Amino acid sequence: MSAPLSAVDTSPGIEQTMLELGQRAKAAARRLALAPARQKDQALSAIAVAIRERADAILAANAEDLADARRDGAAASFIDRLSLTQARIEAMAAGVEIVRDLADPVGSIIAEWDRPNGLHIERVRVPLGVIGVIYESRPNVTADAAALCLKAGNAVILRGGSDSFRSTRAIHQAIAAGLDKAGLPAAAVSLVPTRDRMAVGLMLQGLGGGVDVIVPRGGKSLVARVQQEARVPVFAHLDGNCHVYVHGAANLAMAKDIVLNAKMRRTGVCGSAETLLVDESCAGTHLRPLVAALLDAGCAVRGDSLTRIVDPRVTPATEEDWSTEFLDAIIAVKVVSGLGDAIAHIERYGSHHTDAIVTTDQMAADRFMAEVDSAIVLHNASTQFADGGEFGFGAEIGIATGRMHARGPVGVEQLTSFKYRIRGTGQIRP
């Protein structure tokens, strides 16, 4: 069983506690920046072993979190995001090992060139420093974020969701055991020891220089708070209002498979499709079977006037539905007048996360992928591939939807910056 919450859930002197946490993380970051790849990989191996060995304790802690969530009437989609199983714990450990096996980005030369005066210039990857990760409900982010930051030579301060407090703590204990075994400082992966929301505000203010970058991963309320209060750079992870556009030249069988997977594989993930757009040129053949397939799969459909005609089970869509991330078995469906109308709809209502087109027309696909301003655009594939693991990153901290250097799944390379190394032979500037 996990420790009683009373032992860690109060926050007298939380400001001082958080400042000290930042100072320790800063010191750990300096060590990690110089740690050899071998030592970081040893730590990741040990973390994966510890997660597997402590699976029963992690599941017991998660059971307590789930009991509280169910007692409080949490939605099924939220329960799914919060839930851990033996398979999910194994996937967590395997993800750490995949990150371990990636090339170490630290010190790699991105570009190099010689100047006419003989100077040799190199652009070299370096860690960002201390990364603050603020996330909600999804306890596996604890291991993903720790592994990615560690591989990239960064320290990380984790502030998990209040609802996953016990689960996150149990996973962190496994991470701490792995760090200790490899001789790396415990502060390399720090966990905020309280549910107090004041801790979030202190992280956003930078902990007196103890945090270099904030990565928020949560709903609109968290993102809004981050945008209002952050005093350090932010890798914005906005809501995932993702679209599937079925173009007039779409193969119906393919479209049906993609739409069902994009919406129903896991409704609570940020890559789940929330709006289906169907081109009017194929609505006569494609709209009814697509809507019926969704409804028959247990998905509620909220549609425009044309969509409501094809099936009496469809309820009217509101203006708000077009911009809503349902994170549930609900989808909004609209008939659009063509490719340009689909792109305009996504630009107006989307969140620049992930959007897909289904079509056999390559020119239409190319235009969609060029003009849709989202971090991830897909042609003839499900939006549920919006995942760092599916990109070969091993894991992800989140999907960055802003326009900083990190966009899309934030993996190891995105958690580095660069510096210039210049080698001379005594040159002076005239």
N, C-alpha and C positions, 0 to 999 in steps of 0.2 A: 504494500500500500504506500501511496505517496505521503509525505510529511503533512501534518495539519496545516491548513492555510494560515492559521493564526500565527504560525512561526515565521511567516514571510510576507504576510499580506498587509501589515500595518506599515506606515511610512513616516514615523517621526524623523525629522532631519533628512527628508528625502532629497532636498536640494544638495546638501553636502554629500550624501551618498552617491548621487548621480555625478557630481563633479569629480569625486574620487574615482568613480567608474571610468569616466572619460580620461582621466590622467593615467590610470593603469593601462587602458586600451592604447593610448598614445605611445606609452613606453613599449608595449608589446608590438605595436606596428613597426617601430624602429627595428626591433629584433627580427620581425618577420620579413621586412624588406631585404634583409641581408641573409636570411636563412637559405641554405642550399636546397635545391629541388628535392634531393634525396630525403632530407629531413621532413619537408612538408608532405611528401608522398608517404613516408612512414607514419606520420600522424593520421593521414586520411585512411590508410589501411587499418590502423588501430581503431579509428572511429567507427569504421564499417563493422569490424569485429565486435566492438562494444555495443553497437546498436542491436546486432543480432543476439548477443548474449543477454541483453537486458530487455528483450522483447516482451517478456511476461510483465515486467514492472511498468514498461511503457503502456501496454494494453490495460493494465489495472488503473493507471493514472487516467488514461483516456476514458475508461468506463465511468469514472467519477465525473469527468467533464460532461460526458454524454448524458448522464443521469440528471445533472443540473440543467442542461439545455432542454431535455425533454420535459422536465418539471416546469420549466419556464415557458413551454409552448413553442419552442423553436420550429421553424419550417423544415420540411423534409430536405430541402436543398441545403439548408444550413447544417443539418445533421450529417448529410453526406460529406460536406467539406470538412467537418470536424472529426469524422470517424476515422479511426485507424483499425486495420486488420493485420493479421499475420502477413498477408500478401503485400499490403501497403508498406509495412515495416521492412520487408525484404526488398521491395522496390526502392525504399529510401536508402538502405545500405548499399544496394547495387549502384544507385545513382552516385553515391560518394566514391565508389570504386571507379566509375566511369570518369568522374572529374579527376581522380588521381592519375588516370592513364592519359589524360590530355597533355599536350606539350606545355611546359612551363613558359608562360608569356614573359616573365620578368627578365629583363636584360636582353630580350630578343631585339634585333635591329630591324626596324620597320623600313627604313630607307637610309641610303648613304650616298654621298657625292663629294667630288673634289672641286675646290674653287681655283680660279686662275692663279691666285697667290700661294697655292700649295696647301691651304688648309683642307683637312679631311673632316667632313661633317657627318655625324651619325644621329639619326632619330631613334631613340631607344625606349622600349616600354619600361615603365616604373609603376609601382603600386600607387593607389590613390591615398592610402593612409588608414584612417578609421572610418568605417562605413556604418551608419546607423540604419537599421532595417526595422520598420514599423509595419506590422502585419496583423491580420485579423483571422481568427478561426481555423486556419489551415496549419496544423502543427508540423507537417512535413517540411514547410518552409524553413523551419529551424535548422534541419540538417542540410538542406539545399544551400541556404545562405552561408552557413558555416563553411561548407566544403568549397564553394566558389571563392569566397573571400580569402580563405586560407591558401588555396592554390595560387591566387593572384598576389599573395604577399601582403594582404590587408588584414588588420584587426577588424572585428565587427562587434557592434553592440546590438543585441536583439531585444526588441520589445514586442512580444507576441500578444495575441488577443486575450482579453480577460476570460473569455469562454474556454480557451484552450490552455489555461494557466498551468494546470497540473501536467498535461501531456507535454507541453513545451519544456517544462522543468525536467521531466524524466528524460527526454531526448538530450537536453543540454548536459545532464549528468553523464551520459554516454560519451558525448563529445569531449567533455572535460577529462574523462578517463583516457581517451585516445591522445589528447594533447600531452598529458602527463607522461604517458608511455614513450612518446617521441622526444621528450625533453623540451617542449615548447611551452611558453607561459600560458597559464590558465586564462589570463586576460585577453589572449588572442581571440577568444570567443566568449564574450560576456553576455549575461542575461540580466535584464532589468528585473530586480527581485520583488517587484510590487505590481499590483493591478492599478494603482493610483494613476489617474489620467494626467496628473501633474508631471509625471515622468516624460510623457510624450512632448509636452510643451518645453521642458528643459532640453530634450534632445533636439527639438526644432531650433532652439536658440543656440545650439552648438556646444553646450557643456563647457563653456569657457575655452574654446579652441580644441576641445577633445574629440569633436566629430568633424570630418571633412566633407562628407556627402551623406544625404538622406535618401533612402529608397522606401517610399510608402507603398504598401500593397494592401488595398482594402477598398471599401465602398466610397461613395461620393462624399459622405460626411468626413471621413478621414482625409481624403484628397483635398477637400475644401479647407480643412483646418491646416493642412500642410502648406497649401498655397498662400494662406493668409499669414501664417506665423513663422515660416521657415526663414532663418537667417544664414543658412548654408545652402550650397547648391543641392538641387533635387533632381533625381531621375524620376520624372512623373510617370506614374502607373495609373492612368485614368480608367474609368469603367469600360467594360468590354461590350459596347453596343455593336455587335458584329452582324454583318449582312451576308446573305447568299442571294445573288442575282441570277435567275434562270433566264438566259438570253433566248432570243427567238430561234437560234440554231442549236439549242441544247438537246442532247439525247435524253429522252424522258426517263429511261431506266437508270441512267447515270445520275440524272438530277434527283430522282427519288432517293437513291442510295446516299448521295451526298447530303441532301437536306435532312434526312432522318438521322444520319450520323452527326451532322453539325449541330442539330438541336438536342437530340435525345441520348447520345452516348453518355455524357455527363452534363446535366443541365446546370450544375452549380459552378462550372469552371468559367474563367473569363473568356475562353475561346468559343463558348457556346453561341450558336446563332440566335439572335433575338428578333430579326426581321427577315422575312422572305419577300423578295421582289420578283415578280413574274412579268415578263415582257408581254405586252398585249398581242403581239404577233403570234405567240404560241399559247396564249391563255385558253383558247378554245380546246386545245388538246392536252395541255399540261396542268392547268390550274386545278381542275377537279381532282385528278388522281393524286396530286401533291398534297392538297388539303386533306383529302380522305386518309392518305397514309399517315399524316401527322395526327389527325384525330383518332384514328384507329390505334395508334401507338400510345394514346393517353395524353396527348398534348392539346391543351386548349388553344384555339385559334381565334384571334381577334383580327377581323378583316375590314377592308374598305367595302364600298357598296357592291362592286363587282365580285369580290370574294364571297360576300354573304349570299349571293345568288346561287353559287354552286353547291352549297351544303347548309342545311338549316341549323346545323350545330355550331356554325360560326357566329360569334358575337361581334357587335360593332367595335371597331378600333377607335380610340380617342386620339386627339392630337398628342397627348402625353405618351401614348404607347409607342409612337415612332422613335422616341428618344429614351426609352426605358430599357435598362439591363434587368431582365426578369430574374435571371438565375434560378429558373424554375421551368416546369413543363408548360410554358406559355410562349407563343410566338405571334408576332404581328405580321400580317400578310397584305401586300398591296400590289396592284397591277400598275405597271409603269408604261409610258408610251414609247420607250426605246432606250438605247444605251445611254444617251445623254441625260434622260430623265432619271435613270437609275443612279448615275454618277452624281447628279445634282441632289438627289434624295440622301445619298450617303454623306455627301459633303455637309448638308444641312443638319442631319440628325445623328450622324455617326460620331464615334469617339476616337477615330484615328487609330484604332486597335488592329482589327483583322477583318478583312472583307474578301469575298470570293465571287467569281463568275463561273457559271457552267455554260459552256458553249463549244461547238465544233468549229466555230469561225475564228481563225487565228488573228485576223485583223481586229476583230471586236475584243478579243482577249488582250491583245497588245495595248489597245487604247485604254481599256479598263485598268490594266496594271500600271500604265503610265500616268493616268489622270486621277486615280483614287489615291488620296493623300493619307494613307494609313501605314502603320509600321510594318504590317504584313499584308500582302495581297496574294491571292491564290487563283489559279486557273484549274478547273476540274479537280478540285480537292476540297476536303472538309476543313472548315475553320477550326476544328478541334486539333489540328496540327500546330496551332499556336502554342508551342511548348518548347522550352529549351532542350529537353531530352530528345524530342523528335527532330530538333535541328542538329543533334550530335554534340550539344554542349554539356551533356551529362545531367544538368539541372539548370535552374534559372532562379534568380531572385524575384523577377517579375518581368512583365512586358512593358518596356518603356514606350510611351506614346508621344513623348515630346520630340524635340528636334536637336537635342544635345548629341554628343558623339555616341552615346548609348541609345539605340532605338531597336524596338523589337525585343526578343528574349535577351535579358541581361545575363550574360555568361562570363567566363573567365576573362576574355580579352576586353570586354566592355568595362571590367572593373580595374582597368589600368589606365594610366595617362602616359605621357612620354616626356622625356627631356632630351636635350641636344648634348652630345659629346663632340668636342672639337679638338682635333689633334694638329699641332703645328710643329714647326721646326725653328721657332724663334721669331715668327712674323710679328711686326708691329704695324699699326694702322697709320698711314700718312695723313 
